[in-house]
Amino acid sequence: MARQRRSFSTAFKVEAASLVVDQGYSMAEASRAVDVGESALRRWVNQLRAERDGVTPSTKALTPEQQRIQELEARVNRLEREKAILKKATVSSTGRCND
């Protein structure tokens, strides 16, 4: 029987990673304490350290600051797409662009 993949909340990932980053646990100790594999914990630790250094992750952010940055980047992208659509509509209806 196949083992079902577990999913973890962002808060859980931050707590687990902070055992290593902030509280001095070894990777093995922390993974046993929270009952997750070392490879998953290592990814969370690396992501938490990178986010704290200001790197916006390509996956779902762990820290509130990086989560906000991802939300704002998504909003900017959506607004830029809408602007491009409106610009094309203006060009096609008037035959020229009104920048």
C-alpha positions in Angstrom: 0.0 0.0 0.0 1.4 3.4 -1.0 2.2 5.8 1.8 0.2 9.0 1.5 2.2 12.2 1.2 2.0 14.5 4.2 1.6 18.2 3.9 2.6 20.8 6.4 1.5 24.3 7.2 3.8 27.2 6.7 3.7 27.9 10.4 4.9 24.3 11.1 7.7 24.6 8.6 8.9 27.8 10.2 8.8 26.3 13.7 10.6 23.2 12.6 13.3 25.2 10.7 13.8 27.6 13.5 14.8 24.7 15.8 17.9 24.5 13.7 18.4 28.1 12.7 17.5 29.8 16.0 17.7 27.2 18.8 20.9 25.3 17.8 19.4 21.8 17.2 21.2 19.6 14.8 19.3 18.6 11.7 18.9 15.0 13.0 17.7 16.2 16.4 15.2 18.6 14.9 13.9 16.1 12.4 13.3 13.5 15.1 11.6 16.1 17.4 9.1 17.1 14.7 8.8 13.7 13.0 9.8 14.8 9.5 12.6 13.6 7.2 15.9 15.3 7.3 15.8 16.2 3.6 12.5 18.1 4.0 13.7 19.8 7.1 17.0 20.8 5.3 14.9 22.4 2.5 12.9 24.4 5.0 16.0 25.5 6.9 17.7 26.6 3.7 14.6 28.4 2.6 14.2 30.2 6.0 17.8 31.3 6.0 17.6 32.6 2.4 14.3 34.4 3.1 15.8 36.1 6.2 18.7 37.2 3.9 16.1 38.9 1.7 15.9 36.3 -1.1 12.4 35.8 -2.5 11.8 32.1 -2.9 10.4 30.5 -6.1 8.1 28.3 -3.9 5.6 29.4 -1.3 7.3 31.8 1.2 7.7 31.0 4.8 8.2 34.4 6.4 5.4 37.0 6.4 7.7 39.5 4.7 8.5 37.2 1.8 4.8 36.2 1.6 3.8 39.9 1.2 6.5 40.4 -1.4 5.2 37.4 -3.4 1.6 38.8 -3.1 2.7 42.2 -4.4 4.8 40.7 -7.2 1.7 38.7 -8.3 -0.4 41.8 -8.2 2.1 43.8 -10.2 2.3 41.0 -12.8 -1.5 40.9 -13.1 -1.7 44.7 -13.4 1.0 44.7 -16.1 -1.0 42.1 -18.1 -4.2 44.1 -17.8 -2.3 47.2 -18.9 -1.0 45.4 -22.0 -4.4 44.1 -22.9 -5.9 47.6 -22.6 -3.0 49.0 -24.6 -3.7 46.5 -27.4 -7.4 47.3 -27.3 -6.7 51.1 -27.5 -4.3 50.5 -30.5 -6.8 48.3 -32.3 -9.8 50.7 -31.8 -8.0 54.0 -32.6 -5.2 52.8 -34.8 -2.6 54.3 -32.5 -1.3 54.1 -29.0 -2.1 56.8 -26.4 0.7 56.4 -23.8 
